Amino acid sequence: MFGYIKINKPQLRICEYDAYKSLYCGLCKQLDKKYGFWARFTLNYDFTFLALLAIATTKNAPVIDKAHCPFNPFKKINSCHNNKEIEFSADVAMLMLYYKLIDTANDETFFKQTLAKLSILCLKHSYKKAKTSQPQIDVLMRDYMDTQRKLEQEKCTSTDEISHPTADMLGNIFANLTQNTIEKPALYRMGYFMGKYIYLCDAIDDVEEDLKKNNYNVLNLQNTENITDKYAIAKNSVYLSIAEAQNAFNLLTIYHFEPIIENILFLGLKDNVDYIFMNKNNKKTKCKRTKRLEINND
């Protein structure tokens, strides 16, 4: 996951924001406890959301305690820890990092490939621990990587087809959050469309860089040379994915943190898409200004 599942902070109450931060802190501590200090740097908002949803769909109330943080040593902060749902999210984060590095080692430049291969060697022990804890998720991710790589090698031009492996993987991870057979389909559908959302946001973010480096990006293979049209295709699909994830969420029974999850799904996801496009437009404006200045100077 890539850090695209974020809260809309201004619309959260202070107590809700504090609860969200306690989960973020708890996941950070769990990564350190199980995988070592450097594992903390794998933490992002997507895995925090996974922990949030995992706890929200169970009846057991989360325990939040005061704890010290190495990044803020002079102040105790709220932390939700010693929790199997947070441990699950930490395991998924470690597995995701490992397979992301394998992908980098296969596809990137020589320097990045070398760095990724060294990182894989350093992470071998942590990967084995995560694999032992979550063997089903490990198989799921391995299959996802193989399918994704095959589609990219075939230069897949369909945004639906290329985003399916990521969507299916996240759908199955979400479905693993419960043993309730009634809730599983809704969790899978919610995860499926959030996975599609993540894939497309990443494609939008990287479209210009991938074009320069001649890397695969489904948006650069669309039947249009106009970058605005490429963005429009992706934007419509992203908004549809958000709406479908919202619909699936409405079918779930939520025991904890409902206002926070609603904030993310109904405000945060769209805000993130708008922010990506705002940055794209700002870059275009800067380029136009630079060209005008060059022309005027000549």
MORATA-V940149 format. One record per residue. N is the residue number from 1. PSI is psi as a letter, one per 40 degrees, with the letter a starting at -180 (none if undefined). D_FIRST is the distance of its C-alpha to the first C-alpha in Angstrom with 2 decimals. Layout:
n:psi:d_first
N:PSI:D_FIRST
N:PSI:D_FIRST
This chain:
n:psi:d_first
1:i:0.00
2:e:3.79
3:f:6.24
4:e:7.90
5:g:9.03
6:i:12.08
7:i:15.63
8:g:18.76
9:d:20.62
10:d:24.12
11:e:24.23
12:i:23.50
13:i:26.54
14:d:26.90
15:d:26.79
16:d:23.54
17:d:21.92
18:d:23.38
19:d:21.97
20:d:18.41
21:d:19.01
22:d:20.44
23:d:17.28
24:d:15.26
25:d:18.18
26:d:18.49
27:d:15.00
28:d:15.75
29:d:19.09
30:d:17.91
31:d:15.77
32:d:18.98
33:d:21.25
34:d:19.77
35:e:18.31
36:i:20.19
37:d:20.14
38:e:17.86
39:d:15.01
40:d:14.99
41:e:13.47
42:e:10.07
43:h:10.04
44:i:8.24
45:d:8.90
46:d:6.12
47:d:7.49
48:d:10.78
49:d:10.75
50:d:10.31
51:d:13.24
52:d:15.05
53:d:15.13
54:d:16.10
55:d:18.96
56:d:19.91
57:e:20.71
58:i:22.96
59:d:26.50
60:h:26.56
61:h:26.41
62:i:24.09
63:h:26.09
64:h:25.57
65:i:27.62
66:h:28.46
67:i:27.08
68:i:27.26
69:h:24.41
70:d:24.88
71:e:23.55
72:g:26.13
73:e:28.87
74:e:31.69
75:h:30.26
76:h:29.13
77:i:26.15
78:h:25.00
79:h:22.60
80:h:21.54
81:a:21.53
82:f:23.12
83:h:21.31
84:d:20.13
85:d:17.33
86:d:15.95
87:d:16.60
88:d:14.66
89:d:11.47
90:d:12.39
91:d:12.99
92:d:9.69
93:d:8.12
94:d:10.94
95:d:10.73
96:d:7.21
97:d:8.74
98:d:11.86
99:d:10.97
100:d:9.16
101:d:12.52
102:d:14.50
103:d:13.24
104:d:14.22
105:d:17.45
106:d:18.36
107:e:17.77
108:a:18.15
109:i:21.43
110:d:23.66
111:d:22.84
112:d:19.05
113:d:19.72
114:d:22.11
115:d:19.90
116:d:17.08
117:d:19.84
118:d:21.23
119:d:17.97
120:d:17.66
121:d:21.22
122:d:20.63
123:e:17.74
124:d:19.78
125:d:21.22
126:d:18.07
127:d:16.49
128:d:19.74
129:d:19.68
130:d:16.26
131:d:17.49
132:d:20.72
133:d:19.21
134:g:16.91
135:d:18.63
136:d:17.68
137:d:13.90
138:d:14.65
139:d:16.77
140:d:14.33
141:d:11.69
142:d:14.73
143:d:16.08
144:d:12.99
145:d:13.06
146:d:16.80
147:d:16.84
148:d:14.38
149:d:16.48
150:d:19.65
151:d:18.93
152:d:18.15
153:d:21.34
154:e:23.23
155:f:22.20
156:h:21.11
157:e:22.10
158:h:20.91
159:d:17.84
160:d:18.01
161:d:18.40
162:d:15.76
163:e:13.00
164:d:14.44
165:d:12.85
166:d:9.21
167:d:10.97
168:d:13.18
169:d:10.80
170:d:9.09
171:d:12.72
172:d:14.07
173:d:11.86
174:d:13.09
175:d:16.51
176:e:16.65
177:e:16.84
178:i:20.47
179:e:23.58
180:h:25.12
181:d:25.71
182:d:26.34
183:d:23.01
184:d:20.88
185:d:21.26
186:d:20.26
187:d:17.13
188:d:16.23
189:d:17.05
190:d:15.11
191:d:11.88
192:d:12.93
193:d:13.39
194:d:10.34
195:d:8.41
196:d:11.09
197:d:10.77
198:d:7.24
199:d:8.73
200:d:11.93
201:d:11.03
202:d:9.66
203:d:12.91
204:d:15.00
205:d:13.94
206:e:14.85
207:d:17.81
208:d:20.62
209:d:19.39
210:d:18.73
211:d:22.20
212:d:23.84
213:e:22.43
214:f:23.00
215:i:19.46
216:h:18.35
217:h:17.11
218:d:18.17
219:d:19.42
220:e:21.81
221:e:23.31
222:i:24.32
223:f:28.09
224:i:28.58
225:e:29.08
226:h:28.63
227:d:25.32
228:d:25.95
229:d:26.18
230:d:22.89
231:d:21.20
232:d:23.21
233:d:22.08
234:d:18.36
235:d:19.10
236:d:21.10
237:d:18.49
238:d:15.82
239:d:18.51
240:d:19.51
241:d:16.07
242:d:16.13
243:d:19.68
244:d:19.03
245:d:16.34
246:d:19.01
247:d:21.68
248:d:19.98
249:d:19.44
250:e:23.17
251:e:24.07
252:i:22.66
253:h:24.76
254:h:23.19
255:d:24.99
256:i:23.33
257:f:21.42
258:d:22.06
259:d:22.75
260:d:19.47
261:d:17.42
262:d:19.82
263:d:19.39
264:d:15.64
265:d:16.18
266:e:19.50
267:d:19.25
268:d:15.98
269:d:14.07
270:d:17.17
271:d:17.80
272:d:14.56
273:d:15.57
274:d:19.06
275:d:18.11
276:d:16.49
277:d:19.71
278:d:21.90
279:d:20.75
280:d:21.45
281:d:24.86
282:d:25.65
283:d:25.12
284:d:27.41
285:d:29.98
286:d:30.01
287:d:30.54
288:d:33.39
289:d:34.99
290:d:34.86
291:d:36.51
292:d:39.16
293:d:39.94
294:d:40.32
295:d:42.65
296:d:44.67
297:d:45.05
298:none:46.34
